[in-house]
Structure formats: structure tokens, C-alpha cells
């Protein structure tokens, strides 16, 4: 960075652009990796997009703050940073081992230390290939790369500058920290936001419906820290109908549009839930306190009252701002125990028991309606990693949803549908949650994998979850049931946010938004603001008004952005889970494990091991010695001479031969099993082993 008085020239990486052209960028300086600069919209600015590097003129205004002056030019660059583990040779010399799966990873990279950065064995670092200028400065002659890929003798050395030490493999948190850096997830709040937290709206209950006497309860997981929804239900005998209240924390009361808090929430898009680490969308002062519906504390909410008939069909809904006082913080297991009539009467008073029983009766009615409309009914367990007192993973559990989970899920869906209908009724723009049907290619692949006669249910028909449910129902007692569940899941499109209303395929719903989690999803916060505006206009215009759906395109960029942040978060979570599971399997190298094929590719077979606890790769080189035909349509590998046939859903035993926790990689080798059907066991091979694909 060059400077002249208070004017400085710096490089920025753009990481956010909103629908008005306002942008944010990081200063590309290793001494200030989290320093942000705001770039106001200006028609004179050059065109740039997220991920671009630009050279800018900044004004230093004190306290490590910079004011944008102008864009000088866009910088053409190649992203060449990578992540690696620091290792030691036998002579105690440091080298880097790149964290990449497969044959593409580089090893024995020589680290270059600049700006007093220090490294130790086992450190996980962010690094980048060193430029010629740096090498000349350090008087290192970089040897030209040998382009002969077939040569095994390569004395070349790659050099890389260490940009950041993320942590050490001896720290269990390094697996989460690594994902945070890999996916550029923000995990700190700047001083402007901290200052804004000290000047939030004071608690007030003017013009709010007082629900503090109602027996509203929260139902969450045992380890939940933020409680953003409370529920209540009762049967109204005189009217023969169900009355439901779903109260959601009124986050928009504290987080106003275009404030620093709002801009930060928009940038993050959502909270990120890693197995041992949470990166909230909003600071904990809000997510775990003011906007958390803790028991016996007054809290401000946006509530929807929903009236159902005796069979669960919705008659009406009404939104209003409220003040509540949750009467109990319950876990899913506690609610499950009440439903199953276990000894809970001594723990909870009769009012709480009555609410739980009413919620269960409503769920049973909604479940019937869900089945009739054809919502996709996949049964997929969640993998939960348990940790010991020192933070290391010590157990993996497969967790199946309880009835209590499904009760809350159905109530949240009901509230989300009501929110969508309210916005559509008054013609307001919105952020919709859409899930499109499977693509033609994925649908055909599903038909090929399932095969006849089951595939006849799908062949020649327009995709609908009812058809898929029919397949699932007819195979519940079939050993291929898990495989069919996974195959149907893989055929699905990615759910996303969109500024235009489209049906939700998986839920079989025409209108759907996300309303129930404004603490952890920006889409929900936007929906809250729209509904509150509708409420305010209703009060002004006596319920008879609509507004033209103008500026709907303003939400388009937000939808694209938060869809991206959601995918980013999901990928970070999956990568961290894979790494932590691999860490547990490190002690099982050379052990035999039960395997089940989940997918087949040209390069090998992906299998689930130990009843779906972990996934691993069985490369072609680790299959029985043979020449293999790959059938991409049926996803099969067929041994030409041995008669081995590998297809999705097949079970066998394999040996764990390699585990790399930092990449989340588990490699297995096929172990002959007596259940495998082969033509012959003792084959004399007359030619060199080949793997043929056709």
C-alpha cells in the first residue's frame, strides 16, 4: 500500500454488491485481512462483480477506518492461493502438503516466510505461489517446471508464501476454522456494528397484542442457544376448530433497513452451523438475547394466528405484532415423552401438557393433508457428531426425526404458507423459496437406476412427488429402500430463493416463503418487513388496499446472493463433517468395514460404511484385478473376466487403507466376500490389467 498524507492506494477484493449498486470489498493486505471498505454506487464507476480485484484510492479517516475516494482500475489476476499442512522432513526442514483430494494435490512445497510469520509442524496454513519478484528478493532461483508428465524423476521445487496460520492439527477447532477460511465466511463483527448494538431500539409494547398470559412454548434441540419461534394450540369447542399461534422473534424491530446490522446480515445471508462452531448472521446480543424467546422473559414478536377446521384445513390467518412470555423451554425429546405418555405429568403442569397434546392432534390432521397433496416423504437420518470435554469428536450418531420434530416442521410450513398468501394477496414483492422439479437428465437417471418394474411408475409421466412416494411406500421392506431414498434425493433440484413465485416441488405447495427464522436467515427478515408494512397499511386503510408489485426486480440480486451464501454454508458444513468423521476413522486404518454402494463413476465407487456413518471412495485400482466395463446409464461396473458386477445398493466388505482428516478423505480397498456372486475365483490373467469404459 502506498500513501501520500491521508490518501492511500490499495487493492480490494469485492465480496458484496446489493441491488442498488452499493458494494463492499476487503483490503488485500495480510496485516488487515478483515478490513472492509464501502464503495457507494456511482455511474462513473467501472463495471465490476463479486470476486473482482480493483485498485482504489482511499482516504484514511482514523481508527483503522478508510473512506472510498475513487476506482483507479480493475486488476486482472489469477487466484493462486491454497491451503496446506506444514510437515517436517527427517532433517527437520519444513515443507507444505497441499490439502487436495486425489492426484492433483501438490506435495513438498517449500514455504517462504515473510512479515515475521512463524510456522510449526502440524500447522494448517493459507498460502500462495510466490511471484518471481519475491523469489528474486529472497535470492531463490526457481527451477523451470518439467513438462514431461510421465517422468517420475522431478527435482523441481515449488515455493509458496505463507499468508496466514489458521491453526494446528492438535486443536480440534482447526477443522471448523479451515472451512471458515476456505469458504470465506465472515465470523467477526466490526466496530461500527458493535457501536450500533449500544443504540438499539428500547423495548416497548405500544400497539402490540399482549399474549403474555398465553401458554406459548418453545421446542428445540437440547443444544440450541437461540429460540426464534414459540407455539401454542387449543381446540375451540364452540366453533369446532383449532386455534394456532406461531410467534416469531420480531428481529426487524431491532434491525432496521440500511443500518450496519442490516447490511452485515444481508452480506452473510444466513447463520452457519458447523458441528462444533456457530457463525451467527446477527451478533449474539440479538440472536441469543433480545431476539431469543427465552422462558419467563418478555419478548417482542411478529405472530400469526391460524384457524383450522377439525380436519386440519386452513380457514383463516391473521398477522399482528405482539409481546409474549414463553412459559417453557422444551426439547424435542421431552415433547416426544409427553406424546408417548411417559412419566412427564410430574414435570410439566397441566396447561403445558394440554398444549402439547393439542399440537400433536393438529399434526396428525396436517399429516393426512400432507400425504394427500403429495409432499415428498424421504426418510433420511442426520449424522450428529458428539464431542468430549476437550472438544475432540468421540462419537457419530445417526439421528432420525421424532414426531416432535415433525410437529414443529408442519407448524412452520403452515406459517410460511400463510406469509406467502398474505404477501400475494396484497401484491407485495417478496423473496420466495422455490424448489423446481427434477431436470430431464436427473429424472431419466433416476428411472435407469431404479429399473423396472418400479420405474414403470415414473416412465412417461410428469415428475410429481406423489409418484416418488409411491415407489418409497412399495419398497419399505425392501433391502434397496435406503438406496432408493438416496437416489430420489440425488434426483432433486437445489432449492433456492427467487423474486418470482414458483411452486415448491418437494413440499407440493404453490406458494411458499421463509418467515419463521429471521434470526438466522436474511430472507425471513425481508418477509417480516413486508408483512409489517402490510399490517401498518391495513391499520391506515381499513383493510381495503393493495399495492402494485413494483420494483420486484430489486429483490433479484438479493435472492441470487443469499442462495449463494446458503450453498456456501452447506458446503462448509459438509466439508467439516467429513473431516471430523475422517478424524474418528483415523484409528480404524486396516480394519474391515461393511460397505454399501451409493454411486458409481469412471474413476471408482463411492460407498457408505458402517451403516451410513461415513462415505468413502473405492478407487478402480482397489477393485479385484480385472478389465471393467462402466455402464453410465445403469451406473454399473462389470468385470469382463471375473464376473464381478458392482451396482448401486450392493453390499460387501472392504478394508480402510488410507484416511486424511484434513481433506475428509477415506479410501477403502475391496475385500472378497462370500456373498459376492462371481463366475470363478481362481483366474489366470494372460494380459496386463486394464480398466475399460464403454
Secondary structure, DSSP 8 states (H G I E B T S, - for coil): -EEETTEEEEEEEEEEE-TTS-EEEEE--GGGTT-EEEE---TTS----TT-EEEEEEEEEETTEEEEEEEEEEE-----EEEEEEEE-TTS-EEEEE--SGGG----BEEE--TT----TTEEEEEEE--HHHHHHTT---------TT-S------EEEEEEEEEETTSTTHHHHHHHHHTT------HHHHHHHTT------TT-EE-TTS--EEEE-TT-----EEEEEEEETTTTEEEEEEEEE-HHHHS-TTSHHHHHHHHH-B-EEETTEEE-SS-HHIIIIITS--TTSEEEEEEEEEEEETTS-EEEEEEEEEEEE--EEEEHHHHHHHHTT-S-TTTS-HHHHHHHHHHHHHHHHHHHHHHHHT-------EEEEEE-TTS-EEEEEEE---HHHHHHHHHHHHHHHHHHHHHHHTT----EEEB----HHHHHHHHHHH-TTGGGGTTTS---HHHHHHHHHHTTTSTTHHHHHHHHHHHS---EEESS---BTTTTBSS-B--S-TTTBHHHHHHHHHHHHHHHHHHHHTT-------STTHHHHHHHHHHHHHHHHHHHHHHHHHHHHHHHHGGGTT-EEEEEEEEEETTEEEEEETTTTEEEEEEGGGS-SS-EEEETTTTEEEETTT--EEETT-EEEEEEEEEETTTTEEEEEEE--TTS--S-S-----S-------
